[in-house]
Amino acid sequence: MAKRTKSKPQERGSVLFDVLYEDESRASNRRVPMEILGGLDGDEPARHLIEEQDRAIAEKSGRPSRAIRSLSRSPIRAPSAVSGD
């Protein structure tokens, strides 16, 4: 019987983005899967995914979709310490 080797853990998860819309409104911590980012396009696939999500939300709510002015990665926060008093 062949010995099974342990595979390396895959880097999975998501990246959070802050979105600034043309009407000056802001949406923080929009989640985008890490798999679609990187490569030559950089963060451009995140813009397309968020625009697609916004269109679906606007369709369901009956409101017009908002245009995105800028998109930036949310700052990574350090985990807060939990005190065990």
C-alpha positions as CSV (number, residue, x, y, z in Angstrom):
1,M,0.0,0.0,0.0
2,A,1.3,3.4,-1.0
3,K,2.0,5.9,1.8
4,R,-0.2,9.0,1.6
5,T,1.7,12.3,1.7
6,K,0.2,15.3,3.5
7,S,-0.7,18.1,1.1
8,K,0.1,21.7,1.8
9,P,-2.8,23.8,2.9
10,Q,-4.3,25.9,0.2
11,E,-4.5,29.6,0.6
12,R,-8.2,30.3,0.6
13,G,-10.4,33.1,1.9
14,S,-11.4,36.5,0.9
15,V,-10.2,40.0,0.7
16,L,-12.2,43.0,2.0
17,F,-12.6,46.1,-0.1
18,D,-13.9,49.6,0.7
19,V,-16.1,51.1,-2.1
20,L,-16.6,54.8,-2.7
21,Y,-19.6,55.5,-5.0
22,E,-20.1,58.5,-7.3
23,D,-22.8,59.9,-5.0
24,E,-20.2,60.1,-2.2
25,S,-21.7,57.2,-0.3
26,R,-19.4,54.5,1.0
27,A,-19.6,50.7,1.6
28,S,-16.9,49.1,3.8
29,N,-15.7,45.6,4.0
30,R,-17.2,44.2,0.8
31,R,-16.0,40.6,0.6
32,V,-14.4,39.3,-2.6
33,P,-13.0,35.7,-3.0
34,M,-9.2,35.7,-3.1
35,E,-9.2,33.3,-6.1
36,I,-10.4,36.0,-8.6
37,L,-7.7,38.5,-7.6
38,G,-4.1,38.8,-8.8
39,G,-2.6,38.2,-12.1
40,L,-2.2,40.9,-14.7
41,D,-5.6,42.5,-13.8
42,G,-4.8,43.1,-10.2
43,D,-7.9,44.2,-8.3
44,E,-10.0,44.9,-11.4
45,P,-12.0,41.6,-11.1
46,A,-13.1,42.8,-7.7
47,R,-14.6,45.9,-9.2
48,H,-16.6,43.7,-11.7
49,L,-17.8,41.4,-9.0
50,I,-18.9,44.2,-6.7
51,E,-20.7,45.9,-9.6
52,E,-22.4,42.6,-10.4
53,Q,-23.5,42.3,-6.8
54,D,-24.7,45.9,-6.7
55,R,-26.8,45.3,-9.8
56,A,-28.4,42.2,-8.3
57,I,-29.2,44.1,-5.1
58,A,-30.6,47.1,-7.0
59,E,-32.8,44.8,-9.0
60,K,-34.2,43.2,-5.9
61,S,-34.8,46.4,-4.1
62,G,-36.1,48.3,-7.1
63,R,-33.6,51.1,-6.7
64,P,-31.1,52.2,-9.3
65,S,-27.6,50.8,-9.2
66,R,-24.8,53.2,-8.0
67,A,-21.6,53.8,-10.1
68,I,-18.3,53.0,-8.3
69,R,-15.8,55.9,-8.1
70,S,-13.0,54.1,-6.4
71,L,-12.2,50.8,-4.9
72,S,-9.5,50.1,-2.3
73,R,-8.5,47.2,-0.1
74,S,-9.7,47.6,3.5
75,P,-6.9,48.0,6.1
76,I,-6.1,44.7,7.9
77,R,-6.9,45.1,11.5
78,A,-4.8,43.3,14.2
79,P,-6.8,40.9,16.3
80,S,-7.8,42.4,19.6
81,A,-6.7,40.8,22.7
82,V,-9.3,39.1,24.8
83,S,-8.8,39.4,28.5
84,G,-9.8,36.5,30.7
85,D,-10.8,38.3,33.9
